[in-house]
Amino acid sequence: MIDSIEAHFVVHGFGVYAAEFRQNHTFIGFVGLNIPTFDAPFTPCVEIAWRLAAEYWGQGLATEGARAVAEYGFQKLGLREVVAFTVPANMRSPRVMEKLGMKHDSADDFDHPRLPVDHPLRRHVLYRLSPF
């Protein structure tokens, strides 16, 4: 995974960053910008991605990190839009997306092409954000 992240930085000049808890300098996950490598109606695109250890959920850390990378994407990289997606059963990530001001349109929801047709996590919801 680290090799893939580093290769993304080399090719695109951005990627996902290690997230550290400020109080004790513990590695807690990652947050950043990613270009998905699958084909879908909304690709090519730039995705805001995050994954934090469960013990750090509910503290606003994903929102804080995602907001910072969205601002970076819009202000420094000149992006016109970023997206985020997850499975409908994930209740926490859409809350982060909504706190960022991302908008959901059910017409954008999609079946993840890398999952089998009968996989229970195949369906995904898509959120979009344009510059502030």
Buried (B, 14 or more C-beta within 10 A) or exposed (E): EEEEBEEBEEEEEBBBBEBEBEEEEEEBBBBBBBBBEEEBEBBEBBBBBBEBEEEBBEEEBBBEBBBEBBEBBBEEBEBEEBBBBBBEEEEEBBEBBEBBEBEBEEEBEBEBEEBEEEEEEBBBBBBBBEEE
